[in-house]
């Protein structure tokens, strides 16, 4: 497995990857959900590229960036065990050599739901994803449905800019108690972790959005939003973990739930 940090070295390596290339962009702290993305890519492509880059431009809260978990050695071991061909570990100085002067902005869906509560978040996401797609030049790129708003925006961006890549959605991976896998789960206190599945459970009920919000508040969550759009219910909550807070997101396809 090749591990590359410099853009020039990556470009040289990319020329040697014959056949189809799958790509899984991440911020590290890999869990079973990431493993499913990588397994899918390895199964469907001749080569799989993993990127690990904690992208500062998508964090509207500096404390969230400072405390984002880093498990690089474990991440590399997992990638190696799954058959990943190359891992790209780019540096900020190269990713944003322009000082974030040029940005990708979307003026609709990115300002709703999570975007309404995290100003600038999706501009950072779309900008770094476009940079990574241009560097890796994959045939397919894999994204989890847990971040469904992000998935939708990236898929639409790729189509809008005629990017020669297929954006592949992969179903949300959940713990046995229903909580969606997330790198942020590692920052939950034991008490918060015990309560957290209530969030996912309530999203999956037949209650109305306002009733779900009321039930979440009563259970001790701070609710950013619970909204149903085009047959999919989206939600985001904040959990108090003593000296810090953890924000969780999830979504449910109501048609699939009814089936």
Helices and strands as residue ranges (DSSP letters): E 2-4, H 7-14, E 21-26, H 32-44, E 47-52, G 56-58, H 62-66, H 72-82, E 86-88, H 92-95, G 109-111, H 114-117, H 121-136, E 140-144, G 145-147, H 148-160, E 166-170, G 183-187, H 190-203, H 209-219, E 222-229, E 232-240, E 245-253, H 254-258
